[in-house]
Amino acid sequence: MKRIIKLSGFVLGLLMPMCVSAQMDNLANMSAKWIRANARNAALDGADIVNYNPAGLVKLNDGMYFSLNNQTLFRKPQHSFDLGLGAGKQSFEQDGADLFLPSFYAAFKKDKWAFSSGVYVTGGGASADYPEGSINTTLMGYQFLSTLAPMGYSNFNNQSLKASSYYLAIPLNFSYLVTEKLSFSIGGRYIVANNHTEAGMVFHGTSPDYSMTVDYKNEARGFGGIIGLNYAVSEKLNLAIHYETKVKLEFEAKDNKGTYKDLAPDGAKSDRDLPAVLYTGISYKINEKLTTALDFNYYFQKGADWGKNSSGKEISEIAIISL
């Protein structure tokens, strides 16, 4: 399980570092407005609350609302390690940028009710491009080297890794104003998850060079429910909460074009559920130009099925999450 607290305000927004990730698979930056404010769970403005505060849609004026935006992420993550196998300290850095992380939201509000939908990236949402390899390809290389050693291979180089992961969400929500202060929403979302992994390296030794490549896609589809509440304490103070259920995702490997196909042969299936999440928020309108807000997100990671490791332990329970 994982808890995330986000706090935004005029001063805090200047002092706190920006974090565009949330949980290992779930994203928090699902609209450009979130990048600006960093706390949207109790917001009552903009079409992106289709995602962040669906119960709050009925507090908007009557009419149609649309939001189409994109985020471009410039990242240069680097990692160093020493496996103690004689190679010494190794460092790898990612290349390139994530140019497209789009989202689209639409809502129609009339009297006491509202309907809403959209398309946005709720998980993954980025790519990994390590043209000279990473710790993952290094570990893979040593694993294969133990098998290839009897055939005369003693080392490897020319590592590379390129991977992408996008979990598209298509929500459909109904929101209703129960009283002037209380409103609720109910709906669901359809998840389309697509992963693509490419990796490679060249083994050397007394035998002819052997080029090993991994190239396959992993796809899954699933559905989950959404329920939310919004309570307007006053014209300035607003409270909101919504819960997204776990989405069962069974990935299936496809289009395996690598020279090594046993890692993920076509048709191979693996579980990687999208964890349930509880989103809560509070916002306070100080004046017409300034609003402060606090978000608290709780990710039920242990309730998701991510399969088991070689020791038989649940991966979702032992995964290390770094923010």
C-alpha positions in Angstrom: 0.0 0.0 0.0 1.1 3.5 -0.7 0.0 6.9 0.6 0.7 10.2 -1.2 0.1 13.7 0.2 0.1 16.7 -2.2 -0.1 20.2 -1.0 -0.4 23.3 -3.2 -0.6 27.0 -2.7 1.0 30.2 -3.8 4.1 29.9 -1.6 4.3 26.1 -1.4 4.1 25.9 -5.1 7.3 27.9 -5.4 9.2 26.0 -2.7 8.2 22.3 -3.2 9.7 20.3 -6.0 7.4 19.0 -8.7 6.6 15.3 -8.7 5.0 13.9 -11.8 4.7 10.3 -10.6 2.4 8.8 -8.0 2.4 5.1 -7.4 4.5 2.5 -9.4 1.8 2.1 -12.1 -0.8 4.8 -11.3 -0.2 8.4 -12.4 -1.1 11.6 -10.7 -0.4 14.1 -13.5 -3.4 13.4 -15.6 -4.0 17.0 -16.8 -1.8 20.0 -17.4 -3.8 21.8 -14.6 -2.4 19.3 -12.1 1.1 20.3 -13.1 0.3 23.9 -12.3 -1.6 23.3 -9.0 -0.3 19.9 -7.9 -3.6 19.3 -6.0 -6.9 18.9 -7.9 -8.9 16.3 -5.9 -11.3 19.0 -4.4 -11.2 21.4 -7.4 -14.5 22.8 -8.8 -13.1 24.4 -12.0 -12.2 23.0 -15.4 -13.2 19.9 -17.3 -10.3 17.9 -15.9 -12.3 17.4 -12.7 -14.1 14.7 -14.7 -11.1 12.7 -13.4 -10.1 14.4 -10.2 -13.5 15.3 -8.7 -16.4 13.9 -10.7 -18.9 14.6 -8.0 -18.0 18.2 -8.1 -19.1 18.6 -11.8 -22.6 19.6 -10.7 -21.2 22.7 -9.1 -20.3 24.1 -12.5 -22.6 26.4 -14.5 -24.9 24.7 -16.9 -23.4 23.9 -20.3 -20.7 21.9 -22.1 -17.1 21.7 -20.9 -14.1 20.5 -22.8 -10.4 20.1 -22.0 -7.7 19.0 -24.4 -4.1 19.3 -23.2 -0.7 17.7 -23.5 2.3 17.4 -21.3 5.9 17.2 -22.6 8.3 15.7 -20.1 12.1 16.4 -20.3 13.8 13.8 -18.1 17.4 12.6 -17.8 17.3 9.9 -15.2 20.6 8.3 -14.4 21.6 5.3 -12.3 24.9 3.8 -11.1 25.7 0.4 -9.7 28.4 -2.1 -8.9 27.4 -5.7 -9.1 30.7 -6.8 -7.6 31.4 -9.0 -10.7 34.6 -7.3 -11.8 33.1 -4.7 -14.1 33.4 -1.9 -11.4 31.0 0.9 -11.2 28.7 1.3 -14.2 26.4 4.3 -15.0 23.6 4.6 -17.5 21.5 7.6 -18.6 18.3 7.9 -20.4 18.1 9.7 -23.8 15.3 11.7 -25.4 12.1 13.2 -24.1 8.5 12.2 -23.7 6.8 14.6 -26.1 3.2 13.5 -25.8 1.2 12.8 -22.7 -2.3 14.0 -23.9 -5.6 14.0 -22.1 -9.2 14.9 -23.2 -12.2 15.5 -20.9 -15.8 16.4 -21.7 -18.7 17.1 -19.4 -22.3 18.3 -19.8 -24.0 19.9 -16.8 -27.7 20.7 -16.6 -29.6 21.7 -13.4 -28.7 19.1 -10.7 -27.0 16.5 -12.9 -24.0 16.0 -15.1 -22.6 13.4 -17.5 -18.9 13.2 -18.3 -16.3 11.2 -20.2 -12.9 11.5 -21.8 -9.7 9.8 -22.7 -6.5 10.1 -20.6 -3.4 8.2 -19.5 -3.9 6.8 -16.0 -0.8 4.5 -15.8 2.6 4.2 -17.4 2.6 7.3 -19.5 6.2 7.5 -20.4 9.0 5.7 -22.2 12.5 4.4 -21.3 15.3 4.9 -23.8 18.7 3.7 -22.7 20.8 3.4 -25.9 23.7 2.0 -24.0 21.7 -0.3 -21.7 20.7 -0.2 -18.1 20.9 -2.3 -14.9 18.1 -4.4 -16.4 20.0 -5.3 -19.5 23.2 -5.8 -17.5 21.5 -8.3 -15.2 19.9 -10.0 -18.2 23.3 -10.2 -19.8 24.9 -11.9 -16.8 22.0 -14.3 -16.6 22.4 -15.4 -20.2 26.2 -15.4 -19.9 25.9 -18.2 -17.3 24.1 -20.3 -19.9 26.3 -19.4 -22.9 29.6 -19.8 -21.1 29.9 -23.5 -22.0 29.6 -22.5 -25.7 32.7 -20.2 -25.4 31.1 -16.9 -24.6 32.8 -14.8 -21.8 31.5 -11.2 -22.1 28.9 -9.0 -23.7 28.5 -5.3 -24.8 26.4 -3.1 -27.1 23.5 -3.1 -24.7 20.3 -1.2 -25.4 16.9 -0.8 -23.9 13.8 1.0 -25.2 10.4 0.5 -23.6 7.0 2.3 -23.4 3.9 1.9 -21.2 0.5 3.5 -21.7 -2.6 2.7 -19.7 -5.5 4.6 -21.5 -8.6 5.2 -19.4 -12.0 5.9 -20.9 -14.4 7.0 -18.0 -18.2 7.4 -18.0 -19.7 9.2 -15.0 -23.1 10.4 -13.8 -23.1 13.1 -11.1 -26.1 14.4 -9.1 -26.6 17.3 -6.7 -28.4 16.0 -3.7 -28.5 19.3 -1.7 -26.8 22.6 -2.2 -23.8 21.3 -0.3 -23.7 17.5 -1.1 -23.3 15.8 -4.4 -22.3 12.3 -5.6 -21.1 10.6 -8.7 -21.1 7.0 -9.9 -19.5 5.4 -13.0 -16.7 3.4 -14.3 -13.7 3.4 -16.6 -12.4 1.1 -19.3 -8.6 0.6 -19.3 -6.6 -0.2 -22.5 -3.0 -1.0 -21.5 -0.3 -1.3 -24.0 3.4 -2.0 -23.3 6.3 -2.4 -25.7 9.8 -3.7 -24.8 12.9 -3.7 -27.0 16.3 -4.7 -25.7 19.5 -6.2 -27.0 23.2 -7.0 -26.5 26.1 -8.8 -28.2 27.9 -11.7 -26.6 31.6 -12.3 -27.4 34.1 -15.1 -26.8 35.8 -17.9 -28.7 32.6 -18.6 -30.6 31.3 -16.2 -33.3 29.5 -13.1 -31.9 25.9 -13.7 -30.9 23.5 -10.9 -31.1 20.5 -11.4 -28.7 17.4 -9.2 -29.0 14.1 -9.0 -27.1 11.2 -7.3 -28.9 7.6 -7.9 -27.8 4.3 -6.2 -26.9 2.1 -6.8 -23.9 -1.6 -5.8 -24.0 -4.4 -6.0 -21.5 -8.0 -4.7 -21.1 -10.1 -4.2 -18.0 -12.9 -2.4 -16.3 -13.3 -0.7 -12.9 -15.8 1.3 -11.0 -15.7 4.9 -9.7 -17.8 6.5 -6.9 -17.4 10.0 -5.5 -18.7 12.5 -3.0 -18.3 16.3 -2.9 -19.3 18.5 0.1 -19.3 22.3 -0.1 -18.9 23.4 3.5 -19.1 27.0 2.4 -18.6 29.2 -0.6 -14.8 29.1 0.2 -14.3 25.6 1.7 -14.8 22.4 -0.3 -14.2 18.7 0.6 -14.1 15.9 -1.9 -13.4 12.1 -2.1 -13.7 9.5 -4.7 -12.7 5.8 -5.0 -11.5 3.9 -8.0 -11.7 0.2 -7.8 -8.9 -2.2 -8.8 -8.8 -3.0 -12.5 -8.0 -6.6 -13.2 -5.4 -6.7 -16.0 -4.1 -9.9 -17.6 -1.4 -9.0 -20.1 -0.8 -11.1 -23.2 2.4 -11.1 -25.1 2.1 -10.4 -28.9 4.3 -9.7 -31.9 7.4 -11.2 -30.5 10.1 -10.3 -33.1 13.3 -10.8 -31.0 15.9 -13.5 -31.5 15.2 -14.6 -27.9 11.4 -15.4 -27.7 11.3 -17.5 -24.5 11.2 -14.4 -22.3 7.7 -13.6 -23.6 6.5 -16.0 -26.3 3.3 -15.0 -28.2 0.3 -15.8 -26.1 2.1 -15.8 -22.8 0.0 -14.2 -20.0 0.9 -12.4 -16.9 -1.1 -10.5 -14.2 -0.5 -6.8 -13.5 -3.6 -5.2 -12.0 -4.0 -1.5 -11.7 -4.4 -0.9 -7.9 -7.5 0.6 -6.3 -7.1 4.2 -5.2 -8.8 6.5 -2.7 -8.5 10.1 -3.6 -9.3 12.8 -1.0 -8.9 16.6 -1.1 -9.7 19.9 0.5 -9.6 23.3 -1.1 -10.0 26.8 0.4 -10.6 29.9 -1.7 -8.7 32.7 0.0 -9.8 35.3 -2.6 -10.8 35.5 -6.3 -7.1 35.0 -7.3 -5.7 32.7 -4.7 -6.8 29.1 -3.7 -4.9 26.7 -1.5 -5.5 22.9 -1.6 -4.4 19.7 0.0 -4.6 16.2 -1.6 -4.2 12.8 0.0 -4.1 9.7 -2.2 -4.0 6.1 -0.9 -3.0 3.3 -3.3 -4.1 -0.2 -2.4 -1.1 -1.8 -4.0 -1.1 -5.0 -1.9 -4.6 -5.8 -3.1 -3.4 -5.9 -6.7 -2.3 -9.1 -8.4 1.2 -8.6 -9.9 2.1 -12.3 -9.8 4.8 -13.9 -7.6 8.6 -13.9 -7.7 10.9 -16.9 -7.8 10.6 -17.3 -4.0 6.8 -17.4 -4.2 6.2 -14.0 -2.6 3.6 -11.6 -4.0 5.5 -9.0 -6.0 2.9 -6.2 -5.2 3.8 -6.7 -1.5 7.6 -6.5 -1.8 7.9 -3.9 -4.6 10.0 -0.9 -3.6 8.4 2.4 -4.5 10.5 5.5 -4.9 9.1 8.9 -5.5 
